[in-house]
Amino acid sequence: MDTSEEPRGIFLVIDNKSFYATVECTMRGLNPLTTPLVVMSEAENTNGGLVLASSPMAKKLYGISNVNRQRDLPRDNHLIVVPPRMNTYIEKNIEVNNIYREFVADEDLLPYSIDESILDITHSWKLFGDDPIEVVKKIQKTVHDRLKLVTTVGVGENPLQAKIALDVYAKHDPRFIGEITYDTVKEKIWSIPEITDVWGINERTAKRLAGLGIHSMAELAHADPFILKEKMGVIGAQLYASAWGIDRTDLAEEVLPKDKSLGNSQVLPRDYTKAEEIEVVIREIGSQVASRLRAHDKQAGGVYLSIGYSLSTPTEETGFAHSLKLSDSTVDSNLINEQLLYLFYTYWDGVSPVRRISVAATRLADRYGEQLDLFNPPKYDMVKLEDTVDSIRKRFGKTSIMRASSLEKGGTFIERSQLVGGHAGGQSLE
């Protein structure tokens, strides 16, 4: 593969190390690198509480990871366990990205997640140091001095290289900096021991590659790209490019997302076995999805329902997932919920306890109006009413107006209206 003509720049992917746990440590005046602390989600929502984040010392001393539950934690008084405060983490994320904006223009900054950002310093690094690594250290120091947060940084000639450098090498470097260039692809990418350590390759993709006799990045780089594309489609060609460290992403280029679906999901606070209680939650989530449709000026031509059973289910079934095409596109909550409930009562066995519900609106199209029916009166007034409800909630809060069914046993709308990203927004330490 000749990469001499590939675009080259200086890109950083910066991660706030153990972000939630680090924020909790620093706000308590504790050293995030030496304090064993975990952020634990609400027990009632996760069948015993789920670890959302753990400090480096908690990982080192107790082997705690984000798949552990409360029951897995050691009984040690030195381990600090705290609830999540999502509003605080969002505020800190904004502060961190505002620091990054001191080093790059807005078009050269892409907040990738709540704890990761991509920076293109190709055109600005000379303003802040004699070489890019010096600038990276200056960014790290600025974040630490102002916010007491520890950052790890991947550096590459494109975002892909920087991301792999971050995930695979930065955490093992005493400077918390990893580097990959086109000249070091063979050394740094082909030698990665586990193919799933590479960004974009999950267990399922690894199994598909294994079926083609590919078990390492070196083997992927030397595979036939035409066979990869034939067997795996566009993703096969992308994986081949990744093995050679190729990525042509332009952060400044505006990307218009293709809205294929909009959805919400929820882990229930307990096992639900009564149909009427499950129906309440399905209606709540379906109405939330319909509200999101209206907010995005979209309408749905189909619905999707996924039901996950509790681990205590007496059968071997883990749940079901089915979709349904609507006769006409709509944003009407009642019409969407009717079809969701049809799917539920069609496929639920009536016995297995339900613990997870996911709803999505599919086959999205721009919202242009209602398809009229010669044999039935128009339902425009109902949609207009829901638009009004959306406006009231936007101004006065989610619980300012709601369905009476949410007050019934099993309803979760009121409780979840106080959550941020599915977790507690949190209060101050005082």
Contacts in CASP RR format, 6 or more apart in sequence:
PFRMAT RR
TARGET T0000
AUTHOR 0000-0000-0000
METHOD contacts of the structure
MODEL  1
MDTSEEPRGIFLVIDNKSFYATVECTMRGLNPLTTPLVVMSEAENTNGGL
VLASSPMAKKLYGISNVNRQRDLPRDNHLIVVPPRMNTYIEKNIEVNNIY
REFVADEDLLPYSIDESILDITHSWKLFGDDPIEVVKKIQKTVHDRLKLV
TTVGVGENPLQAKIALDVYAKHDPRFIGEITYDTVKEKIWSIPEITDVWG
INERTAKRLAGLGIHSMAELAHADPFILKEKMGVIGAQLYASAWGIDRTD
LAEEVLPKDKSLGNSQVLPRDYTKAEEIEVVIREIGSQVASRLRAHDKQA
GGVYLSIGYSLSTPTEETGFAHSLKLSDSTVDSNLINEQLLYLFYTYWDG
VSPVRRISVAATRLADRYGEQLDLFNPPKYDMVKLEDTVDSIRKRFGKTS
IMRASSLEKGGTFIERSQLVGGHAGGQSLE
1 221 0 8 1.000
1 244 0 8 1.000
1 246 0 8 1.000
3 182 0 8 1.000
3 185 0 8 1.000
3 244 0 8 1.000
3 245 0 8 1.000
3 246 0 8 1.000
6 158 0 8 1.000
6 182 0 8 1.000
6 246 0 8 1.000
6 248 0 8 1.000
7 158 0 8 1.000
7 248 0 8 1.000
8 157 0 8 1.000
8 158 0 8 1.000
8 182 0 8 1.000
9 120 0 8 1.000
9 122 0 8 1.000
9 156 0 8 1.000
9 157 0 8 1.000
9 158 0 8 1.000
10 120 0 8 1.000
10 121 0 8 1.000
10 122 0 8 1.000
10 125 0 8 1.000
10 132 0 8 1.000
10 155 0 8 1.000
10 156 0 8 1.000
10 157 0 8 1.000
11 118 0 8 1.000
11 119 0 8 1.000
11 120 0 8 1.000
11 121 0 8 1.000
11 122 0 8 1.000
11 155 0 8 1.000
11 156 0 8 1.000
11 157 0 8 1.000
11 158 0 8 1.000
11 159 0 8 1.000
11 161 0 8 1.000
11 162 0 8 1.000
12 118 0 8 1.000
12 119 0 8 1.000
12 121 0 8 1.000
12 136 0 8 1.000
12 139 0 8 1.000
12 153 0 8 1.000
12 154 0 8 1.000
12 155 0 8 1.000
12 156 0 8 1.000
12 162 0 8 1.000
13 112 0 8 1.000
13 116 0 8 1.000
13 117 0 8 1.000
13 118 0 8 1.000
13 119 0 8 1.000
13 153 0 8 1.000
13 154 0 8 1.000
13 159 0 8 1.000
13 162 0 8 1.000
13 163 0 8 1.000
13 165 0 8 1.000
13 166 0 8 1.000
14 100 0 8 1.000
14 116 0 8 1.000
14 117 0 8 1.000
14 118 0 8 1.000
14 119 0 8 1.000
14 139 0 8 1.000
14 151 0 8 1.000
14 152 0 8 1.000
14 153 0 8 1.000
14 154 0 8 1.000
14 166 0 8 1.000
15 115 0 8 1.000
15 116 0 8 1.000
15 151 0 8 1.000
15 152 0 8 1.000
15 153 0 8 1.000
15 166 0 8 1.000
15 170 0 8 1.000
16 22 0 8 1.000
16 92 0 8 1.000
16 93 0 8 1.000
16 96 0 8 1.000
16 115 0 8 1.000
16 116 0 8 1.000
16 143 0 8 1.000
16 149 0 8 1.000
16 150 0 8 1.000
16 151 0 8 1.000
17 32 0 8 1.000
17 56 0 8 1.000
17 149 0 8 1.000
17 150 0 8 1.000
17 151 0 8 1.000
17 152 0 8 1.000
17 171 0 8 1.000
17 176 0 8 1.000
18 32 0 8 1.000
18 53 0 8 1.000
18 54 0 8 1.000
18 55 0 8 1.000
18 56 0 8 1.000
18 150 0 8 1.000
19 53 0 8 1.000
19 89 0 8 1.000
19 92 0 8 1.000
19 93 0 8 1.000
19 114 0 8 1.000
19 115 0 8 1.000
19 149 0 8 1.000
20 39 0 8 1.000
20 52 0 8 1.000
20 53 0 8 1.000
20 84 0 8 1.000
20 89 0 8 1.000
21 32 0 8 1.000
21 37 0 8 1.000
21 38 0 8 1.000
21 39 0 8 1.000
21 53 0 8 1.000
21 54 0 8 1.000
21 55 0 8 1.000
21 58 0 8 1.000
22 32 0 8 1.000
22 55 0 8 1.000
22 149 0 8 1.000
22 150 0 8 1.000
23 88 0 8 1.000
23 89 0 8 1.000
23 92 0 8 1.000
23 149 0 8 1.000
24 37 0 8 1.000
24 39 0 8 1.000
24 82 0 8 1.000
24 85 0 8 1.000
25 31 0 8 1.000
25 32 0 8 1.000
25 35 0 8 1.000
25 37 0 8 1.000
25 55 0 8 1.000
26 32 0 8 1.000
26 147 0 8 1.000
26 148 0 8 1.000
26 149 0 8 1.000
27 88 0 8 1.000
27 429 0 8 1.000
28 429 0 8 1.000
29 148 0 8 1.000
30 37 0 8 1.000
32 55 0 8 1.000
32 56 0 8 1.000
32 148 0 8 1.000
32 149 0 8 1.000
32 150 0 8 1.000
33 55 0 8 1.000
33 56 0 8 1.000
33 57 0 8 1.000
33 150 0 8 1.000
34 57 0 8 1.000
35 55 0 8 1.000
35 57 0 8 1.000
35 80 0 8 1.000
36 55 0 8 1.000
36 57 0 8 1.000
36 58 0 8 1.000
36 61 0 8 1.000
36 62 0 8 1.000
36 76 0 8 1.000
36 78 0 8 1.000
36 79 0 8 1.000
36 80 0 8 1.000
37 54 0 8 1.000
37 55 0 8 1.000
37 57 0 8 1.000
37 58 0 8 1.000
37 79 0 8 1.000
37 80 0 8 1.000
37 81 0 8 1.000
37 82 0 8 1.000
38 51 0 8 1.000
38 53 0 8 1.000
38 54 0 8 1.000
38 55 0 8 1.000
38 58 0 8 1.000
38 64 0 8 1.000
38 73 0 8 1.000
38 79 0 8 1.000
38 80 0 8 1.000
38 81 0 8 1.000
38 82 0 8 1.000
39 51 0 8 1.000
39 52 0 8 1.000
39 53 0 8 1.000
39 54 0 8 1.000
39 82 0 8 1.000
39 83 0 8 1.000
39 84 0 8 1.000
40 49 0 8 1.000
40 50 0 8 1.000
40 51 0 8 1.000
40 52 0 8 1.000
40 70 0 8 1.000
40 81 0 8 1.000
40 82 0 8 1.000
40 83 0 8 1.000
40 84 0 8 1.000
41 49 0 8 1.000
41 50 0 8 1.000
41 51 0 8 1.000
41 52 0 8 1.000
41 83 0 8 1.000
41 84 0 8 1.000
41 423 0 8 1.000
42 49 0 8 1.000
42 83 0 8 1.000
42 423 0 8 1.000
42 424 0 8 1.000
43 49 0 8 1.000
43 70 0 8 1.000
44 269 0 8 1.000
44 270 0 8 1.000
45 267 0 8 1.000
45 268 0 8 1.000
45 269 0 8 1.000
46 69 0 8 1.000
46 267 0 8 1.000
47 69 0 8 1.000
47 311 0 8 1.000
47 355 0 8 1.000
48 69 0 8 1.000
48 70 0 8 1.000
48 71 0 8 1.000
49 69 0 8 1.000
49 70 0 8 1.000
50 66 0 8 1.000
50 68 0 8 1.000
50 69 0 8 1.000
50 70 0 8 1.000
51 64 0 8 1.000
51 65 0 8 1.000
51 66 0 8 1.000
51 67 0 8 1.000
51 68 0 8 1.000
51 69 0 8 1.000
51 70 0 8 1.000
51 72 0 8 1.000
51 73 0 8 1.000
52 66 0 8 1.000
52 84 0 8 1.000
52 423 0 8 1.000
53 66 0 8 1.000
54 64 0 8 1.000
54 65 0 8 1.000
54 66 0 8 1.000
54 68 0 8 1.000
58 64 0 8 1.000
58 79 0 8 1.000
59 65 0 8 1.000
61 79 0 8 1.000
62 73 0 8 1.000
62 74 0 8 1.000
62 76 0 8 1.000
62 79 0 8 1.000
64 72 0 8 1.000
64 73 0 8 1.000
70 81 0 8 1.000
73 79 0 8 1.000
73 81 0 8 1.000
83 424 0 8 1.000
83 426 0 8 1.000
84 423 0 8 1.000
84 424 0 8 1.000
84 425 0 8 1.000
84 426 0 8 1.000
85 424 0 8 1.000
85 425 0 8 1.000
85 426 0 8 1.000
85 427 0 8 1.000
86 419 0 8 1.000
86 420 0 8 1.000
86 421 0 8 1.000
86 422 0 8 1.000
86 423 0 8 1.000
86 424 0 8 1.000
86 425 0 8 1.000
86 426 0 8 1.000
87 420 0 8 1.000
87 425 0 8 1.000
87 426 0 8 1.000
88 425 0 8 1.000
88 426 0 8 1.000
89 114 0 8 1.000
90 114 0 8 1.000
90 420 0 8 1.000
92 147 0 8 1.000
92 149 0 8 1.000
93 111 0 8 1.000
93 114 0 8 1.000
93 115 0 8 1.000
95 146 0 8 1.000
95 147 0 8 1.000
96 117 0 8 1.000
96 143 0 8 1.000
96 147 0 8 1.000
96 149 0 8 1.000
97 109 0 8 1.000
97 111 0 8 1.000
97 117 0 8 1.000
99 139 0 8 1.000
99 142 0 8 1.000
99 143 0 8 1.000
99 146 0 8 1.000
99 147 0 8 1.000
100 109 0 8 1.000
100 117 0 8 1.000
100 119 0 8 1.000
100 139 0 8 1.000
101 109 0 8 1.000
102 142 0 8 1.000
103 119 0 8 1.000
103 121 0 8 1.000
103 124 0 8 1.000
103 128 0 8 1.000
103 135 0 8 1.000
103 138 0 8 1.000
103 139 0 8 1.000
104 119 0 8 1.000
104 120 0 8 1.000
104 121 0 8 1.000
104 124 0 8 1.000
105 123 0 8 1.000
105 124 0 8 1.000
107 251 0 8 1.000
107 252 0 8 1.000
108 119 0 8 1.000
108 120 0 8 1.000
108 121 0 8 1.000
108 122 0 8 1.000
108 123 0 8 1.000
108 124 0 8 1.000
108 251 0 8 1.000
108 252 0 8 1.000
109 117 0 8 1.000
109 118 0 8 1.000
109 119 0 8 1.000
109 120 0 8 1.000
109 251 0 8 1.000
110 117 0 8 1.000
110 118 0 8 1.000
110 119 0 8 1.000
110 251 0 8 1.000
111 117 0 8 1.000
112 118 0 8 1.000
116 166 0 8 1.000
118 159 0 8 1.000
118 162 0 8 1.000
118 163 0 8 1.000
118 251 0 8 1.000
120 251 0 8 1.000
120 252 0 8 1.000
121 132 0 8 1.000
121 135 0 8 1.000
125 131 0 8 1.000
125 132 0 8 1.000
125 135 0 8 1.000
128 134 0 8 1.000
128 135 0 8 1.000
128 138 0 8 1.000
129 135 0 8 1.000
129 138 0 8 1.000
132 155 0 8 1.000
133 155 0 8 1.000
133 177 0 8 1.000
133 179 0 8 1.000
136 153 0 8 1.000
136 155 0 8 1.000
136 177 0 8 1.000
137 175 0 8 1.000
137 177 0 8 1.000
139 151 0 8 1.000
139 153 0 8 1.000
140 151 0 8 1.000
140 153 0 8 1.000
140 176 0 8 1.000
143 149 0 8 1.000
143 151 0 8 1.000
144 150 0 8 1.000
144 151 0 8 1.000
150 176 0 8 1.000
151 176 0 8 1.000
152 166 0 8 1.000
152 170 0 8 1.000
152 171 0 8 1.000
152 176 0 8 1.000
152 177 0 8 1.000
153 166 0 8 1.000
153 170 0 8 1.000
153 176 0 8 1.000
153 177 0 8 1.000
153 178 0 8 1.000
154 162 0 8 1.000
154 163 0 8 1.000
154 165 0 8 1.000
154 166 0 8 1.000
154 169 0 8 1.000
154 170 0 8 1.000
154 177 0 8 1.000
154 178 0 8 1.000
154 179 0 8 1.000
154 180 0 8 1.000
155 162 0 8 1.000
155 165 0 8 1.000
155 177 0 8 1.000
155 178 0 8 1.000
155 179 0 8 1.000
155 180 0 8 1.000
156 162 0 8 1.000
156 165 0 8 1.000
156 179 0 8 1.000
156 180 0 8 1.000
156 181 0 8 1.000
157 180 0 8 1.000
157 181 0 8 1.000
157 182 0 8 1.000
158 245 0 8 1.000
158 246 0 8 1.000
158 247 0 8 1.000
158 248 0 8 1.000
158 249 0 8 1.000
159 247 0 8 1.000
159 249 0 8 1.000
159 251 0 8 1.000
160 199 0 8 1.000
160 242 0 8 1.000
160 245 0 8 1.000
160 246 0 8 1.000
160 247 0 8 1.000
160 249 0 8 1.000
161 180 0 8 1.000
161 181 0 8 1.000
161 182 0 8 1.000
161 185 0 8 1.000
161 245 0 8 1.000
161 247 0 8 1.000
162 180 0 8 1.000
163 199 0 8 1.000
164 180 0 8 1.000
164 188 0 8 1.000
164 189 0 8 1.000
164 192 0 8 1.000
164 198 0 8 1.000
164 199 0 8 1.000
164 245 0 8 1.000
165 178 0 8 1.000
165 179 0 8 1.000
165 180 0 8 1.000
165 188 0 8 1.000
166 178 0 8 1.000
167 197 0 8 1.000
167 198 0 8 1.000
167 199 0 8 1.000
168 188 0 8 1.000
168 192 0 8 1.000
168 197 0 8 1.000
168 198 0 8 1.000
169 178 0 8 1.000
169 179 0 8 1.000
169 180 0 8 1.000
169 188 0 8 1.000
170 176 0 8 1.000
170 177 0 8 1.000
170 178 0 8 1.000
179 188 0 8 1.000
180 188 0 8 1.000
180 189 0 8 1.000
180 245 0 8 1.000
182 245 0 8 1.000
185 244 0 8 1.000
185 245 0 8 1.000
189 198 0 8 1.000
189 217 0 8 1.000
189 221 0 8 1.000
189 243 0 8 1.000
189 244 0 8 1.000
189 245 0 8 1.000
190 216 0 8 1.000
190 217 0 8 1.000
190 218 0 8 1.000
190 221 0 8 1.000
190 243 0 8 1.000
191 217 0 8 1.000
191 218 0 8 1.000
192 198 0 8 1.000
192 216 0 8 1.000
192 217 0 8 1.000
195 201 0 8 1.000
195 206 0 8 1.000
195 209 0 8 1.000
195 214 0 8 1.000
195 215 0 8 1.000
195 216 0 8 1.000
195 217 0 8 1.000
195 220 0 8 1.000
196 202 0 8 1.000
196 203 0 8 1.000
196 206 0 8 1.000
198 217 0 8 1.000
198 242 0 8 1.000
200 242 0 8 1.000
201 209 0 8 1.000
201 239 0 8 1.000
201 242 0 8 1.000
205 235 0 8 1.000
205 239 0 8 1.000
208 231 0 8 1.000
208 232 0 8 1.000
209 215 0 8 1.000
209 220 0 8 1.000
209 239 0 8 1.000
212 223 0 8 1.000
212 227 0 8 1.000
212 228 0 8 1.000
212 231 0 8 1.000
213 219 0 8 1.000
214 220 0 8 1.000
214 223 0 8 1.000
217 243 0 8 1.000
218 243 0 8 1.000
220 239 0 8 1.000
220 240 0 8 1.000
220 242 0 8 1.000
220 243 0 8 1.000
221 240 0 8 1.000
221 243 0 8 1.000
221 244 0 8 1.000
223 240 0 8 1.000
225 236 0 8 1.000
225 237 0 8 1.000
225 240 0 8 1.000
228 236 0 8 1.000
228 237 0 8 1.000
228 239 0 8 1.000
228 240 0 8 1.000
229 236 0 8 1.000
229 237 0 8 1.000
229 240 0 8 1.000
232 239 0 8 1.000
241 247 0 8 1.000
259 296 0 8 1.000
259 298 0 8 1.000
259 364 0 8 1.000
260 362 0 8 1.000
260 364 0 8 1.000
261 304 0 8 1.000
261 360 0 8 1.000
261 361 0 8 1.000
261 362 0 8 1.000
261 364 0 8 1.000
262 289 0 8 1.000
262 292 0 8 1.000
262 293 0 8 1.000
262 296 0 8 1.000
262 298 0 8 1.000
262 300 0 8 1.000
262 360 0 8 1.000
262 361 0 8 1.000
262 364 0 8 1.000
263 289 0 8 1.000
263 292 0 8 1.000
263 358 0 8 1.000
263 359 0 8 1.000
263 360 0 8 1.000
263 361 0 8 1.000
264 285 0 8 1.000
264 286 0 8 1.000
264 288 0 8 1.000
264 289 0 8 1.000
264 292 0 8 1.000
264 358 0 8 1.000
264 359 0 8 1.000
264 360 0 8 1.000
265 285 0 8 1.000
265 306 0 8 1.000
265 356 0 8 1.000
265 357 0 8 1.000
265 358 0 8 1.000
265 359 0 8 1.000
266 281 0 8 1.000
266 285 0 8 1.000
266 356 0 8 1.000
266 357 0 8 1.000
266 358 0 8 1.000
266 412 0 8 1.000
266 416 0 8 1.000
267 355 0 8 1.000
267 356 0 8 1.000
268 281 0 8 1.000
268 354 0 8 1.000
268 355 0 8 1.000
268 356 0 8 1.000
268 357 0 8 1.000
268 412 0 8 1.000
269 412 0 8 1.000
269 415 0 8 1.000
271 310 0 8 1.000
271 312 0 8 1.000
271 353 0 8 1.000
271 354 0 8 1.000
271 355 0 8 1.000
272 278 0 8 1.000
272 281 0 8 1.000
272 353 0 8 1.000
272 354 0 8 1.000
272 355 0 8 1.000
272 410 0 8 1.000
273 351 0 8 1.000
273 353 0 8 1.000
273 354 0 8 1.000
275 345 0 8 1.000
275 348 0 8 1.000
275 350 0 8 1.000
276 408 0 8 1.000
277 408 0 8 1.000
277 409 0 8 1.000
277 410 0 8 1.000
277 411 0 8 1.000
278 344 0 8 1.000
278 348 0 8 1.000
278 354 0 8 1.000
278 357 0 8 1.000
279 341 0 8 1.000
279 344 0 8 1.000
280 405 0 8 1.000
280 406 0 8 1.000
280 408 0 8 1.000
280 410 0 8 1.000
280 411 0 8 1.000
281 357 0 8 1.000
281 410 0 8 1.000
281 411 0 8 1.000
281 412 0 8 1.000
282 305 0 8 1.000
282 337 0 8 1.000
282 340 0 8 1.000
282 341 0 8 1.000
282 344 0 8 1.000
282 357 0 8 1.000
282 359 0 8 1.000
283 337 0 8 1.000
283 340 0 8 1.000
283 341 0 8 1.000
283 403 0 8 1.000
283 405 0 8 1.000
284 403 0 8 1.000
284 405 0 8 1.000
284 406 0 8 1.000
284 411 0 8 1.000
284 412 0 8 1.000
284 413 0 8 1.000
285 357 0 8 1.000
285 358 0 8 1.000
285 359 0 8 1.000
286 333 0 8 1.000
286 336 0 8 1.000
286 337 0 8 1.000
286 340 0 8 1.000
286 359 0 8 1.000
287 333 0 8 1.000
287 336 0 8 1.000
287 337 0 8 1.000
287 403 0 8 1.000
289 336 0 8 1.000
289 359 0 8 1.000
289 360 0 8 1.000
289 361 0 8 1.000
290 300 0 8 1.000
290 331 0 8 1.000
290 332 0 8 1.000
290 333 0 8 1.000
290 336 0 8 1.000
290 361 0 8 1.000
290 386 0 8 1.000
291 333 0 8 1.000
291 386 0 8 1.000
291 390 0 8 1.000
291 393 0 8 1.000
292 361 0 8 1.000
293 299 0 8 1.000
293 300 0 8 1.000
293 331 0 8 1.000
293 361 0 8 1.000
293 364 0 8 1.000
293 367 0 8 1.000
294 331 0 8 1.000
294 367 0 8 1.000
294 386 0 8 1.000
294 387 0 8 1.000
294 390 0 8 1.000
295 390 0 8 1.000
297 366 0 8 1.000
297 367 0 8 1.000
298 331 0 8 1.000
298 361 0 8 1.000
298 364 0 8 1.000
298 365 0 8 1.000
298 366 0 8 1.000
298 367 0 8 1.000
299 329 0 8 1.000
299 330 0 8 1.000
299 331 0 8 1.000
299 364 0 8 1.000
299 365 0 8 1.000
299 366 0 8 1.000
299 367 0 8 1.000
299 368 0 8 1.000
299 369 0 8 1.000
300 326 0 8 1.000
300 329 0 8 1.000
300 330 0 8 1.000
300 331 0 8 1.000
300 336 0 8 1.000
300 361 0 8 1.000
300 362 0 8 1.000
300 363 0 8 1.000
300 364 0 8 1.000
301 325 0 8 1.000
301 326 0 8 1.000
301 328 0 8 1.000
301 329 0 8 1.000
301 330 0 8 1.000
301 361 0 8 1.000
301 362 0 8 1.000
301 363 0 8 1.000
301 364 0 8 1.000
301 365 0 8 1.000
302 323 0 8 1.000
302 324 0 8 1.000
302 325 0 8 1.000
302 326 0 8 1.000
302 329 0 8 1.000
302 339 0 8 1.000
302 361 0 8 1.000
302 362 0 8 1.000
302 363 0 8 1.000
303 323 0 8 1.000
303 324 0 8 1.000
303 326 0 8 1.000
303 336 0 8 1.000
303 339 0 8 1.000
303 340 0 8 1.000
303 343 0 8 1.000
303 359 0 8 1.000
303 360 0 8 1.000
303 361 0 8 1.000
303 362 0 8 1.000
304 321 0 8 1.000
304 322 0 8 1.000
304 323 0 8 1.000
304 324 0 8 1.000
304 358 0 8 1.000
304 359 0 8 1.000
304 360 0 8 1.000
304 361 0 8 1.000
304 362 0 8 1.000
305 321 0 8 1.000
305 322 0 8 1.000
305 323 0 8 1.000
305 340 0 8 1.000
305 343 0 8 1.000
305 344 0 8 1.000
305 357 0 8 1.000
305 358 0 8 1.000
305 359 0 8 1.000
306 319 0 8 1.000
306 320 0 8 1.000
306 321 0 8 1.000
306 356 0 8 1.000
306 357 0 8 1.000
306 358 0 8 1.000
306 359 0 8 1.000
307 319 0 8 1.000
307 320 0 8 1.000
307 321 0 8 1.000
307 344 0 8 1.000
307 347 0 8 1.000
307 348 0 8 1.000
307 354 0 8 1.000
307 356 0 8 1.000
307 357 0 8 1.000
307 358 0 8 1.000
308 318 0 8 1.000
308 319 0 8 1.000
308 320 0 8 1.000
308 354 0 8 1.000
308 355 0 8 1.000
308 356 0 8 1.000
308 357 0 8 1.000
309 315 0 8 1.000
309 317 0 8 1.000
309 318 0 8 1.000
309 319 0 8 1.000
309 352 0 8 1.000
309 353 0 8 1.000
309 354 0 8 1.000
309 355 0 8 1.000
310 352 0 8 1.000
310 353 0 8 1.000
310 354 0 8 1.000
310 355 0 8 1.000
311 355 0 8 1.000
312 353 0 8 1.000
313 352 0 8 1.000
313 353 0 8 1.000
314 351 0 8 1.000
314 352 0 8 1.000
315 349 0 8 1.000
315 351 0 8 1.000
315 352 0 8 1.000
317 349 0 8 1.000
317 352 0 8 1.000
319 352 0 8 1.000
320 347 0 8 1.000
320 348 0 8 1.000
321 358 0 8 1.000
322 343 0 8 1.000
322 346 0 8 1.000
322 347 0 8 1.000
323 343 0 8 1.000
323 362 0 8 1.000
324 339 0 8 1.000
324 342 0 8 1.000
324 343 0 8 1.000
325 363 0 8 1.000
326 335 0 8 1.000
326 339 0 8 1.000
326 363 0 8 1.000
328 370 0 8 1.000
328 371 0 8 1.000
328 373 0 8 1.000
329 363 0 8 1.000
329 365 0 8 1.000
329 371 0 8 1.000
330 336 0 8 1.000
330 370 0 8 1.000
331 367 0 8 1.000
331 383 0 8 1.000
331 386 0 8 1.000
332 379 0 8 1.000
332 382 0 8 1.000
332 383 0 8 1.000
332 386 0 8 1.000
333 386 0 8 1.000
334 382 0 8 1.000
335 379 0 8 1.000
336 361 0 8 1.000
340 359 0 8 1.000
348 354 0 8 1.000
370 378 0 8 1.000
370 379 0 8 1.000
370 380 0 8 1.000
370 383 0 8 1.000
372 378 0 8 1.000
389 401 0 8 1.000
392 400 0 8 1.000
392 401 0 8 1.000
393 400 0 8 1.000
393 401 0 8 1.000
397 417 0 8 1.000
398 413 0 8 1.000
398 417 0 8 1.000
399 413 0 8 1.000
399 414 0 8 1.000
399 417 0 8 1.000
402 413 0 8 1.000
402 414 0 8 1.000
403 413 0 8 1.000
405 411 0 8 1.000
406 412 0 8 1.000
406 413 0 8 1.000
406 414 0 8 1.000
407 414 0 8 1.000
416 422 0 8 1.000
418 424 0 8 1.000
418 425 0 8 1.000
419 425 0 8 1.000
END
